[in-house]
């Protein structure tokens, strides 16, 4: 019966085990626009956003990360964009530690890379926000990758954090900070607000969105990190798709989903993740560059880079 009912479906809509022999599993993106060489590209999100943006940087594209390093959850990304475009950031949003130094929970900083003074921390982050605003207003393409649904919150200032604060240096940690296992509806709302905020600042901005395929290092909300990873990625994948669909229905076009998560996650081999990191320690979290080159890069290039459009994708025999 499936055979008869499926005759009108595209080939990719039907399971075929032979697809596992293809580097990118035969998955293709469905772009609503092309990226021209003259387009400036702004990458925001987890480290996978950087990997996708580097594809274009290697092409000679003008790529920026606008002052930001990794941003892991939709709530902190939204908050950072609001501060950059509308203001609201102040010294109270940085954290004074018991060793006299200042920690930035919204940036890439670890406790050992904290600031010597509050003035230094505020000045540095305000420069970052200026860079973010400049990038949002000046780029033609934005690459957004969402990585985590577990998010820390500063309950004193009602702000979402990018990183867990250094508990050992904060005697009032438990009274001030809390971790949240955010829901699908909350993530959808935050992502939708990101779309609206960016388009308000730059109506012509085209957006490519993805979910990071990189698993969690640790979980604060589950007993098992694999279970937590599964919950988080499923939640983000659903939230992102619904946010894109609702944005399109509201007239916000040229906001695409790019299937890097599926290309990586459904592989059935051992050539995806790095076995060791730069320090020589076991990894199996981060994606091998040569794997990205033969899979994600190829799918992305065929979809978005005009000169690659004529190159045929790998096809199944029969």
Secondary structure, DSSP 8 states (H G I E B T S, - for coil): -HHHHTTTS-GGGS--GGGGGSTTTT-----SS-B-TT-EEEEEESHHHHHHHHHHHTTT-EEE-TT-----BHHHHHHHHHHHHH----GGGSEE-TTS-EE-TTSS--GGG-BSSHHHHHHHHHHHHHHHHHHHHH-SEEEEEE-BSEEEEETTTTEE-SS---GGG-TTHHHHEEEEE--HHHHHHHHHHHHHHHHHH-TT-EEEEEE-----S--SSSS-HHHHHHHHHHHHHHHHHHHHHHHHHTT--SEEE-THHHHHHT--SS-SB-SB-TTSSB--SSB-HHHHHHTHHHHHHHHHBGGGTTS-------
